[in-house]
Amino acid sequence: MRKILAVVTALSLAGVLAACGDSKSESTTPKTDAIIQIGSVYEPQNLDNTAGGGQGVTEALNGNVYEGLFKLTDTGAVEPLLAKDQKVSDDGLTYTFTLQPGVKFQSGKALTSADVKASIEAVTAENSKSARKSNLAVIKSIATPDDATVVVTLSSRSISFVYNLSYVWIVNSAATDRTTKADGTGPYQLGDWKRGSTLSLTRFDGYWGTKAANAGVVFHYFTDATALNNALLTNAVDVVTSEQSPDALAQFSGNPAYQVNDGKGTTKLLLAFNDKVAPFNNVQVRQAVSQAIDDKKLLTSIWGEYGTPIGSMVPPSDPWYEDLTSVNAYNVDSAKQLLATAGFPNGFTFTLDTPSYDPHPTAATFIKSELAKVGITVTINTITADEWYTKVYQKRDFVATLQEHVNDRDVVWYGNPDFYWGYSNKQVTEQITAAEQAKTTDEQTALLKQANKTIATEAASDWLYLYPQIVVASAKLTGYPVNGLNAQFFAYGITKS
C-alpha cells in the first residue's frame, strides 16, 4: 500500500485544463475513439478498496469504474452523484437518500438500495481494511424501504458524514470477487489487468450519465521515475499522473510538446513513530528527532523549488490549517538537550522501515545522516509496499517508518489510539470526537485547531513536507485532473487531438 487511503477533501484553487485547439483544424479535433495512455508508479495491490488495494486502486478505479453516492471533485467540492436527493432530520441523526433512476452496473444489473447498503457495510465490516472504516463507525443502522431509497441512522451527529460517503464505492452486492474483478456504475468497465505492467479500462456504453470523452484508458505502471519520464518522452504514455522526479522537469517545462501542471495536493511525507514502543513512547525523544532533521533541506534536496514545508498533518487546503512549521523546528542543540533530558545523552539505535519506491530511500538516507549528528544510529530496512502494509499497518511491527498520507482532513486519525502509529492523548481524542459532532463548521474548525496544536507540539509524527502535485502531459491532451485529491485520477474527461 503506497499511501494510506481513505483516503480526503482538498479545497484546491486549481481546476482541470480547459479544452484547447481550433475545432476547425483536423489536427486539434478531439478524437472520441482515442485510447489514453497513462503513466503511473502506483499499481494496485488488488482491485478492492476495502481489502488493502492501496493508492493505485483509487487512482485507476475511483470515479472511473466505481462511483459513490457523492463525488469529491478535483477542486475539493463534494457533489451528489448516485444520490439524486438527500434529506437530513432535524437532530442530524437520520439521512434519507434517493437514488438516481436508470443506473446499471457494467454487468447489466440495475442499481438498488440493497447495493448501497451492502457497499457501506463492506467498508464498516470487521475485516475491512478501509482507512475510512472508523469514520463510518457512527452508523447505527441502514434501512432500504424500497429499491430507490436508503435510510441511514447514526448513533451520534457526524458533520463529515456526507463527505465520508464520497469514499464509499457502490458495488454490485452480488459480486463474489472484488480483488481481481470489478463491477461498478462508472463510465468505464474493467478491461485487462496485467500485473506488473498495465491495467486497461474501456468505455461503458451503458453508462447512466455523460459518456466518457475517450474510448478507454490504459494505466502503465513503472517502478522508477526515470523509466516513467522516458515513456512520456517517447510517447509511450500521454500523461504522468504524479511526477516523481523533479530533476527531470526541465526537459518538459521548456518543451512546447508538453504541459507541466503544478496542482494543489494533500500528500504528506511522514516519519511516523510507533508511539507505543520505546523510545518513541517518550514525547521528548519524538521532539528531539523532529528537531534534529532539517525538513526544508530535505524538501529542497528532493523537490527543488517544488513542495511545501508543513508542521503538522493538516495541509493548507484544510479549513483548520495553521502554519505550525515553527513547532519543533530544526534545532540541533535543542535536540541534543531533549535527548539528554529523556535519558539518551549518547543517543540510541533504531530501525527505520522504508518503502522501496521513490523518494523514500533518498529520504531515509538523509534522515540517517541528520540523526547521526545527535548520536542516533539509524538502520534502514527497505521493504516493498506489500510488506509495509502487512508489517507496519496491520501488525504494528515497527519502531519508525516512512510513509505518504494522501488524504485531506486526515488529522482525525490521531484521535484514534488504535491507528497504526499508536498516538494516544485523551484530550485530543475528546476534541476530535467533539469536532465530528459539532453543529457548525466554525465549531468543528476551532476544536480541530486545538487538537492539531497538541499533536504537533507532542511530535506525534514528524511531518517532513507536503508533496507537490505535478501532472505532466502531452500538449495534445486536455480535460485531465491536476490536483489528484486522495490519489483519484478521473480519466473520463480526457481528450486527445
Disulfide bonds with the S-S distance in Angstrom:
none
